[in-house]
Amino acid sequence: MKLTKQQRAMLEGEQGPIIAMAMNYLVKYGEAMSAEKLIPVQNVHTVFTIPMGGDAEQVVGLLKMFGQHRVKVPTTTHVGFLDFRKWREFGIEESRYELQASLVPIAAQAGIQLTWTCAPEIMGNAPLKGQTCAWMESAAISYANGILGARTNREGAESTMPAAVTGFIPYFGNHITKNRRGTILIEVEADLENLSDWGTLGYFGGEQAGLGVPVFKNCRVPALEEAKELCAALATEGGVGMFHIAGITPEAPTVEAAFQGRKPKSRHKFTNKEKKRIYKRLNNCPSPEVDIVMLGCPHATLTEIVEAAHLLDGRKVSPNTQFWVCTTESIRAYAEKLGYDKMISDAGGKIMADTCPCISQIEMARNKRYMTNSVKQAYYAPGQIGAQVHFANTRDCVEAAIKGRRS
């Protein structure tokens, strides 16, 4: 790998052993991926939280070690494993909370923004077209590449923390223009009426593209929330990290531009029949009863919370059902200030911040009859928390919470 004089000096210890270790990892990572060089990174989304499994104290020790160095670029953090303010309500042990709390001053010293979200775009981390990023979280990666036109590979904690403290990332994959061209064309004929419908489109896109780059044709402009759901679903059934919507997303003013002048390898149609098939596939609960309704995967925007609050206003969640909306602490604070949190809590629901049931794997969420408006949550909940899942749109989810069962 070709290194600059500055990079070579960092690797050899000029800025201390921690930076040398980080550079050594990035070089080995780059060599494994046949990257010719390291390039400056402008934006990082990393992890700065305790794990639910494994040696939490060892992980905290590593994070504190990296935290001795101030990050060189804007750095936000991926979703955490507990609700930092309401951890007792969700059954988290005090020892785990204290470990998490010990990271807060370290992050502040290092200049890390503790957003603790799977959707950095809703917290203001929205890099511009062409910016080089090092992001983790599959849904966020698809959003950065496809919706924003920024450039990131699918990174992990092992690469994003070194990128944050060194300011570099290996040059390969989605950083290279030719690798961002479309591979398959999907003509959208189905009605996309709500957030969950956009999720089924993403599921279909991932199903057909695999690790490729789908190009969607004949789509209307999605709302932020719909785009967020599309991206999460693309990286659920498939491994999509890059996509285009012809005439809408930054690198696809036309279908031809999305394919960089080449022909698609295959063509597909997303019809109402396909949409119905995916809804059916994601519903695996044999009973109509619902123990938990969960909205906010990826994390809910204030708009989504407002919708849920108004659907619940003046009504009561069934005593047999939990109703949770997952979001960030900052957005929950806005919801509290504006009265939407009270509308939800008066109805018997809760807003969970900084995490979600599948990530936190809290005991009260395990082995339950679960209902969600999220393709990603519906896909992973059976394996992650042993759930039997109902998948439906937001309105139907709220109605099920009120009745305690799906109609």
Contacts in CASP RR format, 6 or more apart in sequence:
PFRMAT RR
TARGET T0000
AUTHOR 0000-0000-0000
METHOD contacts of the structure
MODEL  1
MKLTKQQRAMLEGEQGPIIAMAMNYLVKYGEAMSAEKLIPVQNVHTVFTI
PMGGDAEQVVGLLKMFGQHRVKVPTTTHVGFLDFRKWREFGIEESRYELQ
ASLVPIAAQAGIQLTWTCAPEIMGNAPLKGQTCAWMESAAISYANGILGA
RTNREGAESTMPAAVTGFIPYFGNHITKNRRGTILIEVEADLENLSDWGT
LGYFGGEQAGLGVPVFKNCRVPALEEAKELCAALATEGGVGMFHIAGITP
EAPTVEAAFQGRKPKSRHKFTNKEKKRIYKRLNNCPSPEVDIVMLGCPHA
TLTEIVEAAHLLDGRKVSPNTQFWVCTTESIRAYAEKLGYDKMISDAGGK
IMADTCPCISQIEMARNKRYMTNSVKQAYYAPGQIGAQVHFANTRDCVEA
AIKGRRS
1 27 0 8 1.000
1 30 0 8 1.000
1 31 0 8 1.000
1 35 0 8 1.000
1 36 0 8 1.000
1 37 0 8 1.000
1 38 0 8 1.000
1 170 0 8 1.000
2 36 0 8 1.000
2 37 0 8 1.000
3 11 0 8 1.000
3 27 0 8 1.000
3 37 0 8 1.000
3 38 0 8 1.000
4 38 0 8 1.000
7 23 0 8 1.000
7 38 0 8 1.000
7 168 0 8 1.000
9 15 0 8 1.000
10 19 0 8 1.000
10 20 0 8 1.000
10 23 0 8 1.000
10 166 0 8 1.000
11 20 0 8 1.000
11 23 0 8 1.000
11 24 0 8 1.000
11 27 0 8 1.000
12 20 0 8 1.000
13 19 0 8 1.000
13 20 0 8 1.000
18 65 0 8 1.000
18 66 0 8 1.000
18 68 0 8 1.000
18 69 0 8 1.000
18 165 0 8 1.000
19 69 0 8 1.000
19 165 0 8 1.000
19 166 0 8 1.000
22 66 0 8 1.000
22 161 0 8 1.000
22 162 0 8 1.000
22 165 0 8 1.000
22 166 0 8 1.000
23 162 0 8 1.000
23 166 0 8 1.000
23 168 0 8 1.000
25 158 0 8 1.000
25 159 0 8 1.000
25 162 0 8 1.000
26 38 0 8 1.000
26 159 0 8 1.000
26 162 0 8 1.000
26 163 0 8 1.000
26 166 0 8 1.000
26 168 0 8 1.000
26 169 0 8 1.000
26 170 0 8 1.000
27 38 0 8 1.000
29 35 0 8 1.000
29 158 0 8 1.000
29 159 0 8 1.000
29 170 0 8 1.000
30 38 0 8 1.000
30 170 0 8 1.000
30 172 0 8 1.000
33 170 0 8 1.000
33 172 0 8 1.000
33 173 0 8 1.000
34 172 0 8 1.000
35 170 0 8 1.000
35 171 0 8 1.000
35 172 0 8 1.000
36 171 0 8 1.000
37 170 0 8 1.000
37 171 0 8 1.000
38 168 0 8 1.000
38 169 0 8 1.000
38 170 0 8 1.000
38 171 0 8 1.000
39 132 0 8 1.000
39 168 0 8 1.000
39 169 0 8 1.000
39 170 0 8 1.000
39 171 0 8 1.000
39 175 0 8 1.000
40 132 0 8 1.000
40 167 0 8 1.000
40 168 0 8 1.000
41 73 0 8 1.000
41 132 0 8 1.000
41 133 0 8 1.000
41 134 0 8 1.000
41 163 0 8 1.000
41 167 0 8 1.000
41 168 0 8 1.000
41 169 0 8 1.000
42 73 0 8 1.000
42 74 0 8 1.000
42 127 0 8 1.000
42 131 0 8 1.000
42 132 0 8 1.000
42 133 0 8 1.000
43 73 0 8 1.000
43 74 0 8 1.000
43 75 0 8 1.000
43 125 0 8 1.000
43 127 0 8 1.000
43 131 0 8 1.000
43 132 0 8 1.000
43 133 0 8 1.000
43 134 0 8 1.000
43 135 0 8 1.000
43 150 0 8 1.000
44 71 0 8 1.000
44 73 0 8 1.000
44 74 0 8 1.000
44 75 0 8 1.000
44 76 0 8 1.000
44 133 0 8 1.000
44 134 0 8 1.000
44 135 0 8 1.000
44 160 0 8 1.000
44 163 0 8 1.000
44 164 0 8 1.000
45 75 0 8 1.000
45 76 0 8 1.000
45 77 0 8 1.000
45 78 0 8 1.000
45 120 0 8 1.000
45 125 0 8 1.000
45 133 0 8 1.000
45 134 0 8 1.000
45 135 0 8 1.000
45 136 0 8 1.000
45 137 0 8 1.000
45 140 0 8 1.000
45 160 0 8 1.000
46 75 0 8 1.000
46 76 0 8 1.000
46 77 0 8 1.000
46 78 0 8 1.000
46 112 0 8 1.000
46 134 0 8 1.000
46 136 0 8 1.000
46 156 0 8 1.000
46 157 0 8 1.000
46 160 0 8 1.000
46 161 0 8 1.000
46 163 0 8 1.000
46 164 0 8 1.000
47 77 0 8 1.000
47 78 0 8 1.000
47 80 0 8 1.000
47 136 0 8 1.000
47 156 0 8 1.000
47 157 0 8 1.000
47 160 0 8 1.000
47 161 0 8 1.000
48 63 0 8 1.000
48 77 0 8 1.000
48 78 0 8 1.000
48 103 0 8 1.000
48 107 0 8 1.000
48 112 0 8 1.000
48 114 0 8 1.000
49 77 0 8 1.000
49 78 0 8 1.000
49 79 0 8 1.000
49 80 0 8 1.000
49 81 0 8 1.000
49 100 0 8 1.000
49 103 0 8 1.000
49 116 0 8 1.000
50 56 0 8 1.000
50 59 0 8 1.000
50 60 0 8 1.000
50 81 0 8 1.000
50 82 0 8 1.000
50 96 0 8 1.000
50 99 0 8 1.000
50 100 0 8 1.000
50 103 0 8 1.000
51 59 0 8 1.000
51 81 0 8 1.000
52 81 0 8 1.000
52 359 0 8 1.000
52 360 0 8 1.000
52 361 0 8 1.000
56 96 0 8 1.000
56 99 0 8 1.000
57 99 0 8 1.000
60 99 0 8 1.000
60 102 0 8 1.000
60 103 0 8 1.000
63 103 0 8 1.000
63 106 0 8 1.000
63 161 0 8 1.000
64 102 0 8 1.000
64 103 0 8 1.000
64 106 0 8 1.000
66 110 0 8 1.000
66 161 0 8 1.000
66 162 0 8 1.000
66 164 0 8 1.000
66 165 0 8 1.000
67 106 0 8 1.000
67 107 0 8 1.000
67 109 0 8 1.000
67 110 0 8 1.000
67 112 0 8 1.000
67 165 0 8 1.000
68 110 0 8 1.000
69 110 0 8 1.000
69 165 0 8 1.000
70 109 0 8 1.000
70 110 0 8 1.000
70 111 0 8 1.000
70 165 0 8 1.000
71 110 0 8 1.000
71 111 0 8 1.000
71 112 0 8 1.000
71 164 0 8 1.000
71 165 0 8 1.000
72 164 0 8 1.000
72 165 0 8 1.000
72 166 0 8 1.000
72 167 0 8 1.000
73 164 0 8 1.000
73 167 0 8 1.000
74 113 0 8 1.000
74 125 0 8 1.000
75 111 0 8 1.000
75 112 0 8 1.000
75 113 0 8 1.000
75 164 0 8 1.000
76 112 0 8 1.000
76 113 0 8 1.000
76 115 0 8 1.000
76 117 0 8 1.000
76 120 0 8 1.000
76 123 0 8 1.000
76 125 0 8 1.000
77 107 0 8 1.000
77 112 0 8 1.000
77 113 0 8 1.000
77 114 0 8 1.000
77 115 0 8 1.000
77 116 0 8 1.000
77 117 0 8 1.000
78 116 0 8 1.000
78 117 0 8 1.000
78 118 0 8 1.000
78 136 0 8 1.000
78 137 0 8 1.000
78 140 0 8 1.000
79 116 0 8 1.000
79 117 0 8 1.000
79 118 0 8 1.000
79 137 0 8 1.000
79 299 0 8 1.000
79 354 0 8 1.000
79 355 0 8 1.000
79 356 0 8 1.000
79 359 0 8 1.000
80 100 0 8 1.000
80 116 0 8 1.000
80 354 0 8 1.000
80 355 0 8 1.000
80 359 0 8 1.000
80 360 0 8 1.000
81 96 0 8 1.000
81 100 0 8 1.000
81 355 0 8 1.000
81 359 0 8 1.000
81 360 0 8 1.000
82 90 0 8 1.000
82 92 0 8 1.000
82 96 0 8 1.000
82 97 0 8 1.000
82 100 0 8 1.000
82 354 0 8 1.000
82 355 0 8 1.000
82 360 0 8 1.000
83 89 0 8 1.000
83 90 0 8 1.000
83 92 0 8 1.000
83 352 0 8 1.000
83 353 0 8 1.000
83 354 0 8 1.000
83 355 0 8 1.000
83 360 0 8 1.000
84 97 0 8 1.000
84 100 0 8 1.000
84 101 0 8 1.000
84 116 0 8 1.000
84 329 0 8 1.000
84 353 0 8 1.000
84 354 0 8 1.000
85 329 0 8 1.000
85 353 0 8 1.000
86 350 0 8 1.000
86 352 0 8 1.000
86 353 0 8 1.000
87 96 0 8 1.000
87 97 0 8 1.000
89 350 0 8 1.000
90 352 0 8 1.000
90 360 0 8 1.000
90 362 0 8 1.000
90 364 0 8 1.000
91 362 0 8 1.000
91 363 0 8 1.000
91 364 0 8 1.000
92 360 0 8 1.000
92 362 0 8 1.000
104 114 0 8 1.000
107 113 0 8 1.000
107 114 0 8 1.000
110 165 0 8 1.000
112 164 0 8 1.000
113 123 0 8 1.000
113 125 0 8 1.000
115 123 0 8 1.000
115 125 0 8 1.000
115 328 0 8 1.000
115 330 0 8 1.000
116 328 0 8 1.000
116 329 0 8 1.000
116 353 0 8 1.000
116 354 0 8 1.000
116 355 0 8 1.000
117 123 0 8 1.000
117 298 0 8 1.000
117 299 0 8 1.000
117 328 0 8 1.000
117 354 0 8 1.000
118 137 0 8 1.000
118 139 0 8 1.000
118 140 0 8 1.000
118 297 0 8 1.000
118 298 0 8 1.000
118 299 0 8 1.000
118 356 0 8 1.000
118 359 0 8 1.000
119 139 0 8 1.000
119 140 0 8 1.000
119 143 0 8 1.000
119 228 0 8 1.000
119 298 0 8 1.000
119 299 0 8 1.000
120 126 0 8 1.000
120 135 0 8 1.000
120 137 0 8 1.000
120 140 0 8 1.000
121 140 0 8 1.000
121 143 0 8 1.000
121 144 0 8 1.000
121 147 0 8 1.000
121 148 0 8 1.000
121 224 0 8 1.000
121 228 0 8 1.000
122 224 0 8 1.000
122 228 0 8 1.000
122 298 0 8 1.000
122 299 0 8 1.000
122 301 0 8 1.000
122 328 0 8 1.000
122 331 0 8 1.000
123 328 0 8 1.000
123 330 0 8 1.000
126 148 0 8 1.000
127 133 0 8 1.000
127 144 0 8 1.000
127 148 0 8 1.000
127 150 0 8 1.000
128 148 0 8 1.000
128 149 0 8 1.000
128 150 0 8 1.000
129 148 0 8 1.000
129 149 0 8 1.000
129 150 0 8 1.000
129 250 0 8 1.000
129 251 0 8 1.000
130 149 0 8 1.000
130 150 0 8 1.000
130 151 0 8 1.000
131 150 0 8 1.000
131 151 0 8 1.000
132 150 0 8 1.000
132 151 0 8 1.000
132 152 0 8 1.000
132 169 0 8 1.000
132 175 0 8 1.000
133 144 0 8 1.000
133 150 0 8 1.000
133 151 0 8 1.000
133 152 0 8 1.000
134 152 0 8 1.000
134 153 0 8 1.000
134 155 0 8 1.000
134 159 0 8 1.000
134 160 0 8 1.000
134 163 0 8 1.000
134 164 0 8 1.000
134 169 0 8 1.000
135 141 0 8 1.000
135 144 0 8 1.000
135 152 0 8 1.000
135 155 0 8 1.000
135 160 0 8 1.000
136 154 0 8 1.000
136 155 0 8 1.000
136 156 0 8 1.000
136 157 0 8 1.000
136 160 0 8 1.000
138 154 0 8 1.000
138 232 0 8 1.000
138 235 0 8 1.000
138 236 0 8 1.000
138 239 0 8 1.000
138 241 0 8 1.000
139 228 0 8 1.000
139 231 0 8 1.000
139 232 0 8 1.000
139 235 0 8 1.000
139 298 0 8 1.000
139 376 0 8 1.000
140 231 0 8 1.000
140 298 0 8 1.000
141 152 0 8 1.000
141 153 0 8 1.000
141 154 0 8 1.000
141 155 0 8 1.000
141 235 0 8 1.000
141 241 0 8 1.000
142 231 0 8 1.000
142 232 0 8 1.000
142 234 0 8 1.000
142 235 0 8 1.000
142 240 0 8 1.000
142 241 0 8 1.000
142 242 0 8 1.000
142 243 0 8 1.000
143 227 0 8 1.000
143 228 0 8 1.000
143 231 0 8 1.000
144 150 0 8 1.000
144 151 0 8 1.000
144 152 0 8 1.000
145 151 0 8 1.000
145 152 0 8 1.000
145 174 0 8 1.000
145 180 0 8 1.000
145 241 0 8 1.000
145 242 0 8 1.000
145 243 0 8 1.000
146 231 0 8 1.000
146 241 0 8 1.000
146 242 0 8 1.000
146 243 0 8 1.000
146 244 0 8 1.000
146 249 0 8 1.000
146 250 0 8 1.000
146 251 0 8 1.000
147 227 0 8 1.000
147 231 0 8 1.000
147 249 0 8 1.000
148 250 0 8 1.000
149 249 0 8 1.000
149 250 0 8 1.000
149 251 0 8 1.000
151 174 0 8 1.000
151 175 0 8 1.000
151 180 0 8 1.000
152 174 0 8 1.000
152 175 0 8 1.000
153 169 0 8 1.000
153 172 0 8 1.000
153 173 0 8 1.000
153 174 0 8 1.000
153 175 0 8 1.000
154 241 0 8 1.000
155 163 0 8 1.000
155 169 0 8 1.000
159 169 0 8 1.000
163 169 0 8 1.000
169 175 0 8 1.000
173 179 0 8 1.000
174 180 0 8 1.000
174 241 0 8 1.000
174 242 0 8 1.000
177 260 0 8 1.000
178 260 0 8 1.000
179 242 0 8 1.000
180 213 0 8 1.000
180 242 0 8 1.000
180 251 0 8 1.000
181 213 0 8 1.000
181 258 0 8 1.000
181 259 0 8 1.000
181 260 0 8 1.000
181 261 0 8 1.000
181 262 0 8 1.000
182 212 0 8 1.000
182 213 0 8 1.000
182 214 0 8 1.000
182 215 0 8 1.000
182 242 0 8 1.000
182 244 0 8 1.000
182 258 0 8 1.000
182 259 0 8 1.000
182 260 0 8 1.000
182 262 0 8 1.000
182 264 0 8 1.000
183 209 0 8 1.000
183 212 0 8 1.000
183 213 0 8 1.000
183 214 0 8 1.000
183 264 0 8 1.000
183 265 0 8 1.000
184 208 0 8 1.000
184 209 0 8 1.000
184 212 0 8 1.000
184 213 0 8 1.000
184 214 0 8 1.000
184 215 0 8 1.000
184 264 0 8 1.000
184 265 0 8 1.000
184 266 0 8 1.000
184 267 0 8 1.000
184 268 0 8 1.000
185 214 0 8 1.000
185 215 0 8 1.000
185 217 0 8 1.000
185 255 0 8 1.000
185 259 0 8 1.000
185 264 0 8 1.000
185 266 0 8 1.000
185 267 0 8 1.000
185 268 0 8 1.000
186 204 0 8 1.000
186 205 0 8 1.000
186 208 0 8 1.000
186 214 0 8 1.000
186 215 0 8 1.000
186 216 0 8 1.000
186 217 0 8 1.000
186 267 0 8 1.000
186 268 0 8 1.000
186 269 0 8 1.000
186 270 0 8 1.000
187 217 0 8 1.000
187 218 0 8 1.000
187 267 0 8 1.000
187 268 0 8 1.000
187 269 0 8 1.000
187 270 0 8 1.000
188 201 0 8 1.000
188 216 0 8 1.000
188 217 0 8 1.000
188 218 0 8 1.000
188 219 0 8 1.000
188 270 0 8 1.000
189 218 0 8 1.000
189 269 0 8 1.000
189 270 0 8 1.000
189 271 0 8 1.000
189 272 0 8 1.000
190 197 0 8 1.000
190 200 0 8 1.000
190 201 0 8 1.000
190 270 0 8 1.000
190 271 0 8 1.000
190 272 0 8 1.000
190 274 0 8 1.000
190 275 0 8 1.000
191 197 0 8 1.000
191 272 0 8 1.000
191 275 0 8 1.000
192 198 0 8 1.000
192 201 0 8 1.000
192 219 0 8 1.000
192 220 0 8 1.000
192 222 0 8 1.000
192 226 0 8 1.000
193 393 0 8 1.000
194 226 0 8 1.000
194 393 0 8 1.000
194 394 0 8 1.000
194 395 0 8 1.000
195 225 0 8 1.000
195 226 0 8 1.000
195 229 0 8 1.000
195 304 0 8 1.000
195 373 0 8 1.000
195 393 0 8 1.000
195 394 0 8 1.000
196 229 0 8 1.000
196 279 0 8 1.000
196 373 0 8 1.000
196 374 0 8 1.000
196 375 0 8 1.000
196 391 0 8 1.000
196 392 0 8 1.000
196 393 0 8 1.000
196 394 0 8 1.000
197 275 0 8 1.000
197 393 0 8 1.000
198 222 0 8 1.000
198 226 0 8 1.000
198 227 0 8 1.000
198 229 0 8 1.000
198 230 0 8 1.000
198 233 0 8 1.000
199 229 0 8 1.000
199 230 0 8 1.000
199 232 0 8 1.000
199 233 0 8 1.000
199 374 0 8 1.000
199 375 0 8 1.000
200 233 0 8 1.000
200 274 0 8 1.000
200 275 0 8 1.000
200 278 0 8 1.000
200 279 0 8 1.000
200 375 0 8 1.000
201 216 0 8 1.000
201 219 0 8 1.000
201 230 0 8 1.000
201 233 0 8 1.000
201 270 0 8 1.000
201 275 0 8 1.000
202 230 0 8 1.000
202 231 0 8 1.000
202 233 0 8 1.000
202 234 0 8 1.000
202 236 0 8 1.000
202 237 0 8 1.000
202 375 0 8 1.000
203 233 0 8 1.000
203 234 0 8 1.000
203 236 0 8 1.000
203 237 0 8 1.000
203 278 0 8 1.000
203 282 0 8 1.000
203 375 0 8 1.000
203 379 0 8 1.000
204 237 0 8 1.000
204 268 0 8 1.000
204 270 0 8 1.000
204 274 0 8 1.000
204 275 0 8 1.000
204 278 0 8 1.000
205 214 0 8 1.000
205 216 0 8 1.000
205 234 0 8 1.000
205 237 0 8 1.000
205 238 0 8 1.000
205 240 0 8 1.000
205 243 0 8 1.000
205 268 0 8 1.000
205 270 0 8 1.000
206 214 0 8 1.000
206 233 0 8 1.000
206 234 0 8 1.000
206 235 0 8 1.000
206 236 0 8 1.000
206 237 0 8 1.000
206 238 0 8 1.000
206 239 0 8 1.000
206 240 0 8 1.000
207 237 0 8 1.000
207 238 0 8 1.000
208 214 0 8 1.000
208 266 0 8 1.000
208 268 0 8 1.000
209 234 0 8 1.000
209 238 0 8 1.000
209 239 0 8 1.000
209 240 0 8 1.000
209 243 0 8 1.000
210 238 0 8 1.000
210 239 0 8 1.000
210 240 0 8 1.000
211 238 0 8 1.000
211 239 0 8 1.000
211 240 0 8 1.000
212 239 0 8 1.000
212 240 0 8 1.000
212 242 0 8 1.000
213 240 0 8 1.000
213 241 0 8 1.000
213 242 0 8 1.000
213 243 0 8 1.000
213 244 0 8 1.000
214 234 0 8 1.000
214 240 0 8 1.000
214 243 0 8 1.000
214 244 0 8 1.000
215 243 0 8 1.000
215 244 0 8 1.000
215 245 0 8 1.000
215 246 0 8 1.000
215 252 0 8 1.000
215 255 0 8 1.000
215 258 0 8 1.000
215 259 0 8 1.000
215 264 0 8 1.000
216 243 0 8 1.000
216 244 0 8 1.000
216 245 0 8 1.000
216 246 0 8 1.000
217 246 0 8 1.000
217 255 0 8 1.000
218 246 0 8 1.000
219 245 0 8 1.000
219 246 0 8 1.000
219 248 0 8 1.000
221 248 0 8 1.000
222 230 0 8 1.000
222 245 0 8 1.000
222 248 0 8 1.000
223 303 0 8 1.000
224 301 0 8 1.000
224 303 0 8 1.000
225 301 0 8 1.000
225 303 0 8 1.000
225 304 0 8 1.000
228 298 0 8 1.000
228 301 0 8 1.000
229 298 0 8 1.000
229 374 0 8 1.000
229 375 0 8 1.000
231 243 0 8 1.000
231 298 0 8 1.000
232 297 0 8 1.000
232 298 0 8 1.000
232 374 0 8 1.000
232 375 0 8 1.000
232 376 0 8 1.000
233 375 0 8 1.000
233 376 0 8 1.000
234 240 0 8 1.000
234 241 0 8 1.000
234 243 0 8 1.000
235 241 0 8 1.000
235 376 0 8 1.000
236 375 0 8 1.000
236 376 0 8 1.000
236 379 0 8 1.000
236 380 0 8 1.000
237 379 0 8 1.000
243 249 0 8 1.000
244 251 0 8 1.000
244 252 0 8 1.000
244 258 0 8 1.000
245 252 0 8 1.000
246 252 0 8 1.000
246 254 0 8 1.000
246 255 0 8 1.000
246 258 0 8 1.000
247 253 0 8 1.000
247 254 0 8 1.000
251 257 0 8 1.000
251 258 0 8 1.000
252 258 0 8 1.000
278 375 0 8 1.000
279 391 0 8 1.000
279 392 0 8 1.000
282 375 0 8 1.000
282 378 0 8 1.000
282 379 0 8 1.000
282 389 0 8 1.000
282 391 0 8 1.000
283 378 0 8 1.000
283 389 0 8 1.000
283 390 0 8 1.000
283 391 0 8 1.000
283 392 0 8 1.000
284 382 0 8 1.000
284 388 0 8 1.000
284 389 0 8 1.000
285 369 0 8 1.000
285 370 0 8 1.000
285 371 0 8 1.000
285 388 0 8 1.000
285 389 0 8 1.000
285 390 0 8 1.000
286 388 0 8 1.000
287 369 0 8 1.000
287 388 0 8 1.000
288 405 0 8 1.000
288 406 0 8 1.000
288 407 0 8 1.000
289 320 0 8 1.000
289 369 0 8 1.000
289 404 0 8 1.000
289 405 0 8 1.000
289 406 0 8 1.000
290 321 0 8 1.000
290 369 0 8 1.000
290 370 0 8 1.000
290 371 0 8 1.000
290 390 0 8 1.000
290 400 0 8 1.000
290 401 0 8 1.000
290 404 0 8 1.000
290 405 0 8 1.000
290 406 0 8 1.000
291 320 0 8 1.000
291 321 0 8 1.000
291 322 0 8 1.000
291 368 0 8 1.000
291 369 0 8 1.000
291 370 0 8 1.000
292 321 0 8 1.000
292 322 0 8 1.000
292 323 0 8 1.000
292 324 0 8 1.000
292 357 0 8 1.000
292 365 0 8 1.000
292 368 0 8 1.000
292 369 0 8 1.000
292 370 0 8 1.000
292 371 0 8 1.000
292 387 0 8 1.000
293 317 0 8 1.000
293 321 0 8 1.000
293 322 0 8 1.000
293 323 0 8 1.000
293 324 0 8 1.000
293 370 0 8 1.000
293 371 0 8 1.000
293 372 0 8 1.000
293 397 0 8 1.000
293 398 0 8 1.000
293 400 0 8 1.000
293 401 0 8 1.000
294 324 0 8 1.000
294 325 0 8 1.000
294 326 0 8 1.000
294 356 0 8 1.000
294 357 0 8 1.000
294 370 0 8 1.000
294 371 0 8 1.000
294 372 0 8 1.000
294 374 0 8 1.000
294 377 0 8 1.000
295 304 0 8 1.000
295 308 0 8 1.000
295 324 0 8 1.000
295 325 0 8 1.000
295 326 0 8 1.000
295 372 0 8 1.000
295 373 0 8 1.000
295 374 0 8 1.000
295 394 0 8 1.000
295 397 0 8 1.000
296 304 0 8 1.000
296 325 0 8 1.000
296 326 0 8 1.000
296 327 0 8 1.000
296 356 0 8 1.000
296 373 0 8 1.000
296 374 0 8 1.000
296 377 0 8 1.000
297 326 0 8 1.000
297 356 0 8 1.000
297 358 0 8 1.000
297 372 0 8 1.000
297 374 0 8 1.000
297 376 0 8 1.000
297 377 0 8 1.000
298 374 0 8 1.000
298 376 0 8 1.000
299 326 0 8 1.000
299 327 0 8 1.000
299 328 0 8 1.000
299 331 0 8 1.000
299 356 0 8 1.000
300 308 0 8 1.000
300 325 0 8 1.000
300 326 0 8 1.000
300 327 0 8 1.000
300 331 0 8 1.000
301 327 0 8 1.000
301 331 0 8 1.000
302 331 0 8 1.000
302 334 0 8 1.000
302 335 0 8 1.000
302 340 0 8 1.000
304 325 0 8 1.000
304 327 0 8 1.000
304 394 0 8 1.000
305 325 0 8 1.000
305 327 0 8 1.000
305 331 0 8 1.000
305 335 0 8 1.000
305 340 0 8 1.000
305 341 0 8 1.000
305 344 0 8 1.000
305 351 0 8 1.000
306 340 0 8 1.000
307 394 0 8 1.000
308 325 0 8 1.000
308 344 0 8 1.000
308 394 0 8 1.000
308 398 0 8 1.000
309 335 0 8 1.000
309 339 0 8 1.000
309 340 0 8 1.000
309 341 0 8 1.000
309 343 0 8 1.000
309 344 0 8 1.000
310 343 0 8 1.000
311 394 0 8 1.000
311 395 0 8 1.000
311 398 0 8 1.000
312 323 0 8 1.000
312 343 0 8 1.000
312 344 0 8 1.000
312 347 0 8 1.000
312 349 0 8 1.000
312 398 0 8 1.000
312 401 0 8 1.000
312 402 0 8 1.000
313 343 0 8 1.000
313 347 0 8 1.000
314 343 0 8 1.000
314 346 0 8 1.000
314 347 0 8 1.000
315 347 0 8 1.000
315 402 0 8 1.000
316 347 0 8 1.000
316 348 0 8 1.000
316 402 0 8 1.000
317 323 0 8 1.000
317 347 0 8 1.000
317 348 0 8 1.000
317 349 0 8 1.000
317 401 0 8 1.000
317 402 0 8 1.000
317 404 0 8 1.000
318 401 0 8 1.000
318 402 0 8 1.000
318 403 0 8 1.000
318 404 0 8 1.000
318 405 0 8 1.000
320 404 0 8 1.000
321 400 0 8 1.000
321 401 0 8 1.000
321 404 0 8 1.000
322 349 0 8 1.000
322 350 0 8 1.000
322 364 0 8 1.000
323 344 0 8 1.000
323 347 0 8 1.000
323 348 0 8 1.000
323 349 0 8 1.000
323 350 0 8 1.000
323 398 0 8 1.000
323 401 0 8 1.000
324 349 0 8 1.000
324 350 0 8 1.000
324 351 0 8 1.000
324 352 0 8 1.000
324 357 0 8 1.000
325 344 0 8 1.000
325 349 0 8 1.000
325 350 0 8 1.000
325 351 0 8 1.000
325 352 0 8 1.000
326 351 0 8 1.000
326 352 0 8 1.000
326 353 0 8 1.000
326 355 0 8 1.000
326 356 0 8 1.000
326 357 0 8 1.000
327 335 0 8 1.000
327 351 0 8 1.000
327 352 0 8 1.000
327 353 0 8 1.000
328 353 0 8 1.000
328 354 0 8 1.000
329 353 0 8 1.000
329 354 0 8 1.000
331 353 0 8 1.000
332 341 0 8 1.000
332 351 0 8 1.000
332 353 0 8 1.000
335 341 0 8 1.000
335 344 0 8 1.000
335 351 0 8 1.000
336 342 0 8 1.000
341 351 0 8 1.000
344 350 0 8 1.000
344 351 0 8 1.000
345 351 0 8 1.000
349 401 0 8 1.000
356 377 0 8 1.000
357 365 0 8 1.000
357 381 0 8 1.000
357 385 0 8 1.000
358 377 0 8 1.000
358 380 0 8 1.000
358 381 0 8 1.000
358 384 0 8 1.000
358 385 0 8 1.000
361 384 0 8 1.000
361 385 0 8 1.000
365 385 0 8 1.000
365 387 0 8 1.000
366 385 0 8 1.000
366 386 0 8 1.000
366 387 0 8 1.000
367 385 0 8 1.000
367 386 0 8 1.000
367 387 0 8 1.000
368 385 0 8 1.000
368 386 0 8 1.000
368 387 0 8 1.000
368 388 0 8 1.000
369 387 0 8 1.000
369 388 0 8 1.000
369 390 0 8 1.000
370 381 0 8 1.000
370 385 0 8 1.000
370 387 0 8 1.000
370 388 0 8 1.000
370 389 0 8 1.000
370 390 0 8 1.000
371 389 0 8 1.000
371 390 0 8 1.000
371 391 0 8 1.000
371 392 0 8 1.000
371 397 0 8 1.000
371 400 0 8 1.000
371 401 0 8 1.000
371 406 0 8 1.000
372 378 0 8 1.000
372 381 0 8 1.000
372 389 0 8 1.000
372 390 0 8 1.000
372 391 0 8 1.000
372 397 0 8 1.000
373 391 0 8 1.000
373 392 0 8 1.000
373 393 0 8 1.000
373 394 0 8 1.000
373 397 0 8 1.000
374 391 0 8 1.000
375 391 0 8 1.000
378 389 0 8 1.000
378 391 0 8 1.000
381 387 0 8 1.000
381 389 0 8 1.000
382 388 0 8 1.000
382 389 0 8 1.000
390 400 0 8 1.000
390 406 0 8 1.000
392 400 0 8 1.000
392 406 0 8 1.000
396 406 0 8 1.000
396 407 0 8 1.000
399 407 0 8 1.000
400 406 0 8 1.000
400 407 0 8 1.000
END
